[in-house]
Amino acid sequence: MKALITGGAGFIGSHLADRLLDRGDEVLVIDNYATGRRDNLKPRSGLTIVENTIADGQVVDDAIGSFGPDIVVHAAASYKDPDNWAEDSRANVLGTANVVRACMKRGVGRIIYFQTALCYGLQPIERPITLNHPLHPEASSYAISKTAGEQYIRLSGLNWLSFRLANAYGPRNLSGPLPTFFQRLTSNRPCFVMDTRRDFIYVHDLVDCVLRAIAKSALNGAYHISSGADFSINELFDAALKALNITLEKPVEVRPRGADDAFTILLDPSRTITDLGWRPTTSLTDGVAAAIAYYREYGIAETYTHLRIDKH
Ligand SMILES: NC(=O)c1ccc[n+]([C@@H]2O[C@H](COP(=O)([O-])OP(=O)(O)OC[C@H]3O[C@@H](n4cnc5c(N)ncnc54)[C@H](O)[C@@H]3O)[C@@H](O)[C@H]2O)c1
């Protein structure tokens, strides 16, 4: 199979690329390295990387036209500066429109998208959130632009899948609390945790789900990829302490969440379980240990967030 992965040098995209390459597929990645890392994708047979932006429609059309993918996995997204609405719009709205139009023009059969659970807003009316929950992306530029992108995909008439994701974590993950915990705990800086809860999904479990979906060509529409359980950020912190073999003298400081943060986001994975026969298998303890082993080996140059958090 030939798969084109936008954002393939990023966390989720590179894990998917590795799995497809491992089984002999051809992969073309388009990435501008805004948040991707060069060491995520090692040069290997079957892999081509185009270093460019999906905001350039010609770049996207040329790549899709010359590679002729069977499937496009659209994982590229901008989110690292909550005030850079222009870049979020360029990458997430215009970029997605470019990817979709090129797929339509070039006859690509299928497109897979990754959507943020923030599309449901900061005060979801259900717990767990079902796929029928109304969309309320208005709280952030990231959610607004990602939701517009999802709407363009629906508009296309292509066979599409939008995976609305819980908080993915694991090796190569540079966003969310875990890489920050690692940085602070390994440099003797004080830590704090937010009073929030999140549904954490280990990246290998997530990629297993995507591979099952790729194999089922009749599948169409929105799905949740979620562990089905939410954990407090404090529990994540404890798993990090355990993986690092650190005991603190006093309990970690718990801080109230910011105005742009949700207390809990728990997604209902039942449609995914029914249609794909998929279930996550990695415990939080094992997943956090694998992420920490990665941070130790590769280091963390930068971390990213779409939130306006107090970094001090
Ligand atoms: N990680 C999560 O928990 C999570 C949750 C919900 C949704 N998502 C979505 O999953 C997808 C992958 O996210 P991730 O966690 O791997 O993040 P990531 O930052 O590691 O990957 C995104 C990749 O897109 C690239 N990129 C950004 N702008 C681009 C542009 N204009 N042109 C080309 N490449 C560009 C980045 O360099 C990066 O490699 C994104 O669409 C994101 O919105 C992720």
PDBQT file of the ligand as one rigid body, heavy atoms in Angstrom, charges set to zero:
ROOT
HETATM    1  N1  LIG A 401      -1.385  14.049  20.608  1.00  0.00    +0.000 N 
HETATM    2  C1  LIG A 401      -2.652  14.152  20.965  1.00  0.00    +0.000 C 
HETATM    3  O1  LIG A 401      -3.000  13.867  22.110  1.00  0.00    +0.000 OA
HETATM    4  C2  LIG A 401      -3.691  14.605  19.983  1.00  0.00    +0.000 A 
HETATM    5  C3  LIG A 401      -4.997  14.741  20.445  1.00  0.00    +0.000 A 
HETATM    6  C4  LIG A 401      -5.985  15.140  19.550  1.00  0.00    +0.000 A 
HETATM    7  C5  LIG A 401      -5.658  15.357  18.218  1.00  0.00    +0.000 A 
HETATM    8  N2  LIG A 401      -4.369  15.240  17.807  1.00  0.00    +0.000 N 
HETATM    9  C6  LIG A 401      -4.100  15.476  16.395  1.00  0.00    +0.000 C 
HETATM   10  O2  LIG A 401      -3.259  14.443  15.941  1.00  0.00    +0.000 OA
HETATM   11  C7  LIG A 401      -2.417  14.920  14.914  1.00  0.00    +0.000 C 
HETATM   12  C8  LIG A 401      -0.979  14.588  15.243  1.00  0.00    +0.000 C 
HETATM   13  O3  LIG A 401      -0.629  15.257  16.446  1.00  0.00    +0.000 OA
HETATM   14  P1  LIG A 401       0.700  14.921  17.251  1.00  0.00    +0.000 P 
HETATM   15  O4  LIG A 401       0.340  14.760  18.645  1.00  0.00    +0.000 OA
HETATM   16  O5  LIG A 401       1.463  13.861  16.541  1.00  0.00    +0.000 OA
HETATM   17  O6  LIG A 401       1.447  16.326  17.133  1.00  0.00    +0.000 OA
HETATM   18  P2  LIG A 401       2.864  16.667  16.517  1.00  0.00    +0.000 P 
HETATM   19  O7  LIG A 401       3.060  18.115  16.755  1.00  0.00    +0.000 OA
HETATM   20  O8  LIG A 401       3.904  15.751  17.029  1.00  0.00    +0.000 OA
HETATM   21  O9  LIG A 401       2.649  16.384  14.970  1.00  0.00    +0.000 OA
HETATM   22  C9  LIG A 401       2.136  17.334  14.076  1.00  0.00    +0.000 C 
HETATM   23  C10 LIG A 401       3.094  17.404  12.895  1.00  0.00    +0.000 C 
HETATM   24  O10 LIG A 401       2.571  18.327  11.915  1.00  0.00    +0.000 OA
HETATM   25  C11 LIG A 401       3.666  19.089  11.419  1.00  0.00    +0.000 C 
HETATM   26  N3  LIG A 401       3.131  20.328  10.864  1.00  0.00    +0.000 N 
HETATM   27  C12 LIG A 401       2.614  21.385  11.529  1.00  0.00    +0.000 A 
HETATM   28  N4  LIG A 401       2.229  22.333  10.659  1.00  0.00    +0.000 NA
HETATM   29  C13 LIG A 401       2.496  21.854   9.417  1.00  0.00    +0.000 A 
HETATM   30  C14 LIG A 401       2.349  22.385   8.094  1.00  0.00    +0.000 A 
HETATM   31  N5  LIG A 401       1.808  23.596   7.895  1.00  0.00    +0.000 N 
HETATM   32  N6  LIG A 401       2.752  21.624   7.045  1.00  0.00    +0.000 NA
HETATM   33  C15 LIG A 401       3.291  20.397   7.247  1.00  0.00    +0.000 A 
HETATM   34  N7  LIG A 401       3.483  19.855   8.477  1.00  0.00    +0.000 NA
HETATM   35  C16 LIG A 401       3.081  20.583   9.539  1.00  0.00    +0.000 A 
HETATM   36  C17 LIG A 401       4.559  19.289  12.630  1.00  0.00    +0.000 C 
HETATM   37  O11 LIG A 401       5.872  19.642  12.305  1.00  0.00    +0.000 OA
HETATM   38  C18 LIG A 401       4.473  17.922  13.292  1.00  0.00    +0.000 C 
HETATM   39  O12 LIG A 401       5.464  17.046  12.821  1.00  0.00    +0.000 OA
HETATM   40  C19 LIG A 401      -2.696  16.424  14.801  1.00  0.00    +0.000 C 
HETATM   41  O13 LIG A 401      -3.582  16.618  13.734  1.00  0.00    +0.000 OA
HETATM   42  C20 LIG A 401      -3.372  16.766  16.099  1.00  0.00    +0.000 C 
HETATM   43  O14 LIG A 401      -4.268  17.856  15.956  1.00  0.00    +0.000 OA
HETATM   44  C21 LIG A 401      -3.391  14.872  18.660  1.00  0.00    +0.000 A 
ENDROOT
TORSDOF 0
